[in-house]
Amino acid sequence: MSFLSQLERFEHMHKLIELKATGNPQQFADKVKVSESTLYYYIGLLKERGAQIAYSRYAESYYYKDDFSIQFGV
């Protein structure tokens, strides 16, 4: 996977989390076109960068507990 496509995936993930529109983990993985295990790895990387990400079973979506912003680009 190229660096740019990986950045695009992270940006897409970030937008979906901000909008609370991820769906369950399998749906989220499908939306960003990765496996579920890769999705968990990416979420872990975002958490390492300070993102406080949680999952709501009620809303069936990941969300940021606090405001989180990150800039993507080259």
GIQUI-V187110 format. One record per backbone hydrogen bond with DSSP energy under -0.5 kcal/mol. CO is the residue of the C=O (numbers start at 1). NH is the residue of the N-H. E is the energy in kcal/mol with one decimal. If there is no record, write none. Layout:
BEGIN
CO|NH|E + CO|NH|E
END
This chain:
BEGIN
2|6|-1.9 + 3|7|-2.2 + 4|8|-2.3 + 5|9|-1.8 + 6|10|-2.2 + 7|11|-2.5 + 8|12|-2.4 + 9|13|-2.8 + 10|14|-2.6 + 11|15|-2.2 + 12|16|-2.4 + 13|17|-2.6 + 14|18|-2.6 + 15|19|-2.3 + 16|20|-0.5 + 16|21|-2.8 + 17|20|-1.0 + 24|28|-2.9 + 25|29|-2.5 + 26|30|-2.2 + 27|31|-2.4 + 28|32|-1.8 + 29|34|-2.3 + 30|33|-0.8 + 35|39|-2.3 + 36|40|-2.2 + 37|41|-1.8 + 38|42|-2.7 + 39|43|-2.7 + 40|44|-2.1 + 41|45|-1.9 + 42|46|-2.3 + 43|47|-2.4 + 44|48|-2.0 + 45|49|-1.0 + 46|51|-2.2 + 47|50|-1.7 + 51|53|-1.0 + 52|65|-3.4 + 54|63|-2.4 + 55|57|-0.6 + 56|60|-1.2 + 56|61|-1.4 + 61|56|-2.8 + 63|54|-2.6
END
